Amino acid sequence: MTRWRTPALAALWLQVAGLVALAAYLLGRGGLAGLGWTSAAESLLAALVLGLWTAVLGRLTAGRGTPPEHGPLRALRGLFPWLTSLRLALWFLTLVAVLGGAAPQANAVALAALLSVWPAAVLAGNAVYGTLVRLAPEPGDLLRRTRLADWLNVAAALSLAMTVFNVVPIAGFSSSPQGADLWVYGLSGALDVGATLLARQAVLHAPPRQG
């Protein structure tokens, strides 16, 4: 059990800290000017949701059921749809801007790929949160456990794709990250992918019993 559970939880908590640090970095770099604060707000909300998700996952991977009235589970159930809504709203605003001619010099195929992968990654993350919410009270449900592992696999692949878009941006659409930005976005994405894959292994190897 601890072979995958311990490194998975450690990586997830490290990712929570990384999201808080990313929010601080974004605010320190751009302050509240323009719409930059929205990215910082998204990172902070993502950190909160991921922290709750990790707390619930910790019980699941120990073979312990989580009652519906459990505080972190209730908070997770209430907050993760807001995170999904915020992320989809940011994507939709970008889509409207692009359709309105905001990036006329950008490669159309690359933009189409980004605007397709982005919402897919958001919805995969939403499925990861929601599946755990439904699985947590009954950790012995092997069908939902397999479904959660599958969604984690999909989420990791899409997170990798989004990391590539962040580190190697589309010319004419976003500027190329330099220096600290490149390291921040690259490490943040790598941590997300690694933690997600470790979480998948922890779910697959978790004991099925309830307790």
C-alpha positions as CSV (number, residue, x, y, z in Angstrom):
1,M,0.0,0.0,0.0
2,T,2.7,2.5,1.0
3,R,4.8,1.8,-2.1
4,W,2.7,4.2,-4.1
5,R,0.6,6.0,-1.5
6,T,3.4,7.8,0.3
7,P,5.1,9.2,-2.8
8,A,1.8,10.1,-4.4
9,L,0.5,12.1,-1.3
10,A,3.9,13.7,-1.0
11,A,3.9,14.8,-4.6
12,L,0.3,16.1,-4.4
13,W,1.0,18.1,-1.3
14,L,4.1,19.5,-3.0
15,Q,1.9,20.4,-5.9
16,V,-0.5,22.3,-3.6
17,A,2.4,24.3,-2.2
18,G,3.6,24.9,-5.8
19,L,0.2,26.3,-6.8
20,V,0.3,28.7,-3.9
21,A,3.8,29.7,-4.9
22,L,2.7,30.2,-8.5
23,A,-0.1,32.5,-7.4
24,A,2.3,34.5,-5.4
25,Y,4.7,34.7,-8.3
26,L,2.0,35.8,-10.7
27,L,0.9,38.5,-8.3
28,G,4.4,39.6,-7.6
29,R,5.2,39.8,-11.3
30,G,2.0,41.6,-12.5
31,G,0.2,42.7,-9.4
32,L,-3.5,43.4,-9.9
33,A,-3.0,45.1,-13.2
34,G,-5.1,44.0,-16.1
35,L,-6.5,40.5,-15.9
36,G,-3.3,38.9,-14.5
37,W,-5.0,38.5,-11.1
38,T,-7.4,36.0,-12.6
39,S,-4.6,33.5,-13.2
40,A,-3.4,34.0,-9.6
41,A,-7.0,33.5,-8.3
42,E,-7.3,30.3,-10.4
43,S,-4.1,29.0,-8.9
44,L,-5.2,29.7,-5.4
45,L,-8.6,28.1,-5.9
46,A,-6.9,25.1,-7.6
47,A,-4.5,24.8,-4.6
48,L,-7.5,24.7,-2.2
49,V,-9.4,22.1,-4.3
50,L,-6.3,20.0,-4.8
51,G,-5.6,20.1,-1.0
52,L,-9.1,18.9,-0.2
53,W,-8.9,16.2,-3.0
54,T,-5.6,15.0,-1.6
55,A,-7.0,14.8,1.9
56,V,-9.9,12.6,0.7
57,L,-7.5,10.5,-1.5
58,G,-5.4,9.9,1.5
59,R,-8.3,8.1,3.2
60,L,-9.2,6.2,0.0
61,T,-5.7,4.9,-0.5
62,A,-5.6,3.7,3.1
63,G,-8.8,1.7,2.5
64,R,-10.9,4.0,4.6
65,G,-14.4,5.1,3.6
66,T,-15.2,8.8,3.9
67,P,-18.7,9.6,5.2
68,P,-20.7,12.2,3.2
69,E,-20.7,14.6,6.1
70,H,-16.9,14.5,6.3
71,G,-15.6,18.1,6.2
72,P,-13.0,17.9,3.4
73,L,-15.3,15.8,1.3
74,R,-18.2,18.3,1.7
75,A,-15.9,21.2,0.9
76,L,-14.5,19.4,-2.1
77,R,-18.0,18.7,-3.4
78,G,-19.0,22.3,-3.1
79,L,-15.8,23.9,-4.5
80,F,-14.6,21.9,-7.4
81,P,-17.5,23.0,-9.7
82,W,-16.5,26.6,-9.1
83,L,-12.9,25.8,-10.1
84,T,-14.2,24.2,-13.3
85,S,-16.5,27.1,-14.0
86,L,-13.7,29.6,-13.6
87,R,-11.3,27.7,-15.8
88,L,-14.0,27.3,-18.5
89,A,-14.8,31.0,-18.3
90,L,-11.1,31.9,-18.9
91,W,-11.1,29.5,-21.8
92,F,-14.3,31.0,-23.2
93,L,-13.0,34.6,-22.9
94,T,-9.9,33.5,-24.8
95,L,-12.0,31.8,-27.5
96,V,-14.1,35.0,-27.9
97,A,-11.0,37.1,-28.2
98,V,-9.4,34.8,-30.8
99,L,-12.7,34.7,-32.8
100,G,-12.8,38.5,-32.6
101,G,-9.4,38.7,-34.3
102,A,-7.1,39.1,-31.3
103,A,-4.4,37.0,-32.8
104,P,-4.5,37.4,-36.6
105,Q,-0.8,36.4,-37.1
106,A,-1.0,33.2,-35.1
107,N,-1.1,29.8,-36.7
108,A,-4.7,28.7,-37.0
109,V,-3.9,25.0,-36.6
110,A,-1.9,25.6,-33.4
111,L,-4.6,27.9,-32.0
112,A,-7.3,25.3,-32.8
113,A,-5.2,22.6,-31.0
114,L,-4.8,24.8,-27.9
115,L,-8.5,25.8,-27.8
116,S,-9.4,22.1,-28.0
117,V,-6.9,20.7,-25.5
118,W,-7.5,23.4,-23.0
119,P,-11.3,22.7,-22.3
120,A,-10.6,18.9,-22.5
121,A,-8.0,19.3,-19.7
122,V,-10.5,21.3,-17.6
123,L,-13.2,18.7,-18.1
124,A,-10.8,15.8,-17.3
125,G,-9.8,17.5,-14.1
126,N,-13.5,18.0,-13.2
127,A,-14.1,14.3,-13.9
128,V,-11.1,13.4,-11.6
129,Y,-12.6,15.5,-8.7
130,G,-16.2,14.3,-9.2
131,T,-15.2,10.6,-9.5
132,L,-13.3,10.7,-6.2
133,V,-16.3,12.5,-4.6
134,R,-18.5,9.6,-5.6
135,L,-16.0,6.9,-4.8
136,A,-14.8,8.2,-1.4
137,P,-17.8,6.8,0.6
138,E,-17.3,3.4,-0.9
139,P,-13.6,2.8,-1.6
140,G,-14.4,-0.9,-2.4
141,D,-16.3,0.1,-5.6
142,L,-13.8,-1.4,-8.1
143,L,-15.7,0.0,-11.1
144,R,-15.4,3.6,-9.9
145,R,-11.9,3.0,-8.8
146,T,-10.9,1.9,-12.3
147,R,-12.8,4.9,-13.7
148,L,-10.9,7.3,-11.4
149,A,-7.6,5.7,-12.5
150,D,-8.6,6.1,-16.2
151,W,-9.5,9.8,-15.7
152,L,-6.2,10.4,-13.9
153,N,-4.4,8.9,-16.9
154,V,-6.3,11.2,-19.3
155,A,-5.7,14.2,-17.1
156,A,-2.0,13.6,-17.0
157,A,-1.8,13.3,-20.8
158,L,-3.7,16.6,-21.2
159,S,-1.7,18.3,-18.5
160,L,1.5,17.4,-20.4
161,A,0.0,18.9,-23.6
162,M,-0.9,22.1,-21.8
163,T,2.6,22.3,-20.3
164,V,4.0,22.2,-23.8
165,F,1.7,25.0,-24.9
166,N,2.8,27.1,-21.9
167,V,6.5,26.4,-22.4
168,V,6.5,26.6,-26.2
169,P,3.8,29.2,-26.8
170,I,2.1,29.9,-30.2
171,A,3.9,32.7,-32.1
172,G,1.6,35.6,-32.6
173,F,-0.7,34.6,-29.8
174,S,1.5,34.6,-26.6
175,S,5.0,35.7,-25.9
176,S,7.8,33.1,-25.3
177,P,8.5,32.7,-21.6
178,Q,12.0,33.7,-20.6
179,G,14.2,33.0,-17.6
180,A,12.2,32.5,-14.4
181,D,8.9,32.2,-16.3
182,L,10.2,29.2,-18.3
183,W,11.3,27.5,-15.1
184,V,8.1,28.3,-13.2
185,Y,5.7,27.1,-15.9
186,G,7.9,24.1,-16.8
187,L,8.3,22.8,-13.2
188,S,4.7,23.5,-12.4
189,G,3.5,21.4,-15.4
190,A,6.0,18.6,-14.7
191,L,4.9,18.4,-11.1
192,D,1.3,18.2,-12.1
193,V,1.9,15.4,-14.5
194,G,4.1,13.5,-12.1
195,A,1.7,13.9,-9.1
196,T,-1.2,12.8,-11.3
197,L,0.5,9.7,-12.5
198,L,1.6,8.8,-8.9
199,A,-2.0,9.3,-7.7
200,R,-3.2,6.9,-10.4
201,Q,-0.8,4.2,-9.2
202,A,-1.8,4.8,-5.6
203,V,-5.5,4.4,-6.6
204,L,-4.8,1.2,-8.5
205,H,-2.9,-0.3,-5.6
206,A,-5.1,0.9,-2.7
207,P,-6.6,-1.8,-0.5
208,P,-10.3,-2.4,-1.4
209,R,-11.6,-2.7,2.1
210,Q,-13.7,-0.1,3.9
211,G,-12.9,1.1,7.4
